[in-house]
Amino acid sequence: MSNLLLLIPIALFLGLLGLAAFLWSLKSGQFDDMEGAANRILFDDDDQEPQDSHTKNN
């Protein structure tokens, strides 16, 4: 029984700490773009043309 008197406040504190960290991450914009990074890896960066070693000026 005395263990519960110690463990319940610790569990409540850790739960509130996790909730505070989650709310802080929402406020700071950590979850704004959930699909951008996942989609960015699927597309190649074809904006730059590759340089051929034969066409370089020597």
N, C-alpha and C positions, 0 to 999 in steps of 0.2 A: 504493500500500500504506500509506503514511503517513497518507493521508486516512482510511482505515478505523480507524486507531488513535485518531483524534479523533472520528469520527462514531458509532462503536459505543457508547462511553460516553455521549455526548450523547443518543443514541436510547434507551438503557436508562434514563437519568435522566428523560427526558421521559415514558417509559412508566410508570415508577414514580410519577412526580408525578401523572399522570392517574389511575392506580389509587388513589392516596391520596386524591385529590379525590373520586373515585367512592365510595370506602368512607366518607369523611366525610359525603357527602350521604346515603348510606343510613342512617348512624348518626343524623344530625340529623333524619331524617323527611321528606326532600324527596320521596320516592316513595310515601308512605303512601296518598294518595288520588288515584289516577290517573284515575278516572272522574268524580269530583265536579265539577271545573271544567268538564269537557266536557259534563256533563249539566245543569249550572246555567244555561248559556246558552240551553238549549232551553225552559226553563220561564219563564213570565211571573210577575211578582210581583203577583198579584191580591189580596194581603192587604189593601191599602188601597183604599177606594172613591174614585174620582175625584170631585173637587168640581166641581159645575156652577156656572158664573159667575152664572146666573140665580137660584140658591137662596141665594146669599150675602147676608148682612145688609149693607145699605148704610149 
